[in-house]
Amino acid sequence: MRKLLFRRTESADFAIDFADRAHRYQNRKYSGEPYVFHLIEVHNIVTGYTDDPVTLQAALLHDVVEDTPVEHQAIQAIFGHEVADVVWELTDQFTGPEHGNRAARKAREAARLGNCSGRAHTIKIADLCSNTRSIVLHDPKFAPVYLNEKQQLLPILTKAPPLMRAWAADKLAQVVASGTWVSTTAKEG
């Protein structure tokens, strides 16, 4: 099992403890790693571009409402409305079959995400990169579908830091060209 370093702060420690408990019975789909590894990876990418505590906490909590029984109101009561609002922005809204097939749902989500905050855009890019690495390494049949979706989404996430957007676009282009994830840190971009 791989090890991840985690940039510790009091607020980040509290958020990761909460997220770890919320996701305690979940593992990453392909690797079987504890789900918290994904949250730490997203957080670590985000720390390369901001030290805003709201963004860093939301990065650690970004999947809690979407993937666990924890509700938005609980996040708001514990972490405040700013963190809760960013987590809500990152929670998929168009998930059921009533919203169409996968392509239709992803298009609706992309349009919705375009109107979200810069904090949400920053975390979404980090999430996209973390998931891309996992999917390319472990599911080569699904990877082309996923990569196409993310190539369409990335230009919509205009409120993230420009260097982060450039790094992510470069990573996606490398993956599409090579079919493999080239391991670099966000700062190496």
C-alpha positions in Angstrom: 0.0 0.0 0.0 1.3 3.4 -0.9 1.9 6.1 1.7 0.8 9.7 1.3 2.2 12.7 3.1 -0.4 15.1 4.6 0.2 18.8 5.3 -1.1 19.0 8.8 -3.0 22.0 10.2 -5.5 22.0 13.0 -8.4 22.7 10.6 -7.2 20.1 8.1 -6.7 17.5 10.9 -10.3 18.0 12.1 -11.6 17.8 8.5 -9.7 14.6 7.6 -10.7 12.9 10.9 -14.4 13.7 10.1 -14.1 12.6 6.5 -12.2 9.4 7.4 -15.0 8.5 9.9 -17.7 9.3 7.3 -16.0 7.2 4.6 -14.7 4.5 7.0 -16.3 1.6 5.2 -15.4 2.7 1.7 -12.3 1.8 -0.3 -11.1 3.1 -3.6 -12.8 1.2 -6.4 -9.7 0.0 -8.2 -6.9 -0.1 -5.7 -8.8 -1.2 -2.6 -7.0 1.6 -0.6 -8.9 3.3 2.1 -11.0 6.1 0.6 -9.3 8.6 2.7 -6.2 8.2 0.4 -8.1 9.9 -2.4 -9.1 12.8 -0.1 -5.6 13.3 1.0 -4.3 13.2 -2.6 -6.9 15.9 -3.6 -5.9 18.0 -0.5 -2.3 17.7 -1.3 -2.8 18.8 -4.9 -4.9 21.8 -3.7 -2.2 22.8 -1.2 0.1 23.4 -4.2 -2.1 26.3 -5.3 -3.8 27.8 -2.2 -3.5 27.9 1.6 -7.1 29.1 2.0 -8.4 27.1 5.0 -12.0 26.9 3.6 -10.7 25.4 0.3 -8.4 23.0 2.1 -11.1 21.7 4.4 -13.6 21.4 1.6 -11.0 19.4 -0.4 -10.9 16.9 2.4 -14.7 16.8 2.7 -15.6 17.1 -1.0 -17.2 13.6 -1.3 -18.8 13.3 2.1 -22.3 14.5 1.1 -22.3 12.7 -2.2 -21.0 9.3 -1.0 -22.0 9.0 2.6 -25.1 9.4 4.7 -23.8 12.8 6.0 -26.0 15.6 4.9 -25.1 19.2 3.9 -26.7 20.6 7.0 -24.3 18.5 9.2 -21.3 19.9 7.3 -22.6 23.4 7.8 -23.2 22.9 11.5 -19.7 21.5 12.1 -17.5 23.3 9.6 -19.6 26.5 8.8 -21.5 27.7 5.8 -18.5 28.5 3.6 -17.1 25.0 3.7 -20.5 23.4 3.4 -21.4 25.5 0.4 -18.2 24.5 -1.4 -18.8 20.8 -0.6 -22.4 21.2 -1.9 -21.1 22.8 -5.1 -18.9 19.6 -5.6 -21.8 17.2 -4.9 -23.3 15.8 -8.1 -26.8 17.0 -8.6 -27.8 15.1 -11.7 -27.3 11.5 -10.8 -30.5 9.6 -11.5 -31.7 8.1 -14.7 -34.4 10.8 -14.9 -31.5 13.1 -16.0 -30.6 11.1 -19.0 -27.7 8.8 -19.9 -24.2 9.3 -18.7 -23.3 11.8 -21.4 -26.4 13.9 -20.7 -25.8 13.8 -16.9 -22.1 14.8 -17.3 -23.1 17.7 -19.6 -25.6 19.0 -17.1 -23.0 18.7 -14.3 -20.4 20.5 -16.4 -22.8 23.4 -17.0 -23.7 23.6 -13.4 -20.0 23.4 -12.3 -19.2 26.3 -14.6 -21.2 28.5 -12.3 -19.6 27.4 -9.1 -16.9 29.2 -7.1 -13.2 29.3 -7.7 -12.8 27.2 -4.6 -15.0 24.5 -6.1 -13.1 24.8 -9.4 -9.8 24.3 -7.7 -10.9 21.2 -5.8 -12.7 19.8 -8.9 -9.4 20.0 -10.9 -7.5 18.2 -8.1 -10.3 15.6 -7.9 -10.2 15.1 -11.6 -6.4 14.6 -11.6 -6.6 12.1 -8.6 -9.3 10.1 -10.3 -7.6 10.2 -13.7 -4.5 8.7 -12.2 -6.5 5.9 -10.7 -8.7 5.2 -13.7 -5.8 5.2 -16.2 -3.8 2.8 -14.0 -6.6 0.4 -13.2 -9.4 0.6 -15.9 -7.9 1.1 -19.4 -11.3 0.2 -21.0 -13.2 3.0 -19.2 -10.3 5.5 -19.3 -11.0 6.8 -22.8 -14.6 7.7 -21.9 -13.5 9.3 -18.6 -10.6 11.2 -20.3 -13.0 12.6 -23.0 -15.4 13.8 -20.3 -12.6 15.5 -18.3 -11.1 17.1 -21.4 -14.6 18.7 -22.0 -14.9 19.7 -18.3 -11.5 21.3 -17.7 -12.0 24.4 -19.9 -15.1 25.2 -18.0 -13.3 25.3 -14.7 -11.9 28.8 -15.4 -12.0 30.1 -11.8 -9.2 27.8 -10.6 -5.7 29.2 -10.4 -4.2 29.6 -14.0 -1.1 27.6 -13.2 -3.2 24.7 -11.8 -5.4 24.7 -14.9 -2.3 24.7 -17.1 -0.8 21.8 -15.1 -4.0 19.8 -15.3 -4.4 20.4 -19.0 -0.8 19.3 -19.6 -1.4 16.1 -17.4 -4.5 15.2 -19.3 -2.8 15.8 -22.7 0.1 13.6 -21.6 -2.3 10.8 -20.5 -4.3 11.0 -23.7 -1.2 10.9 -25.8 0.5 8.1 -23.9 -2.3 6.2 -22.4 -0.4 6.2 -19.1 -0.2 8.5 -16.1 3.1 10.3 -15.9 3.9 10.8 -12.2 4.8 14.4 -11.3 3.8 16.7 -8.6 1.5 19.7 -9.2 4.4 22.1 -8.8 6.5 20.4 -11.4 3.8 21.0 -14.0 
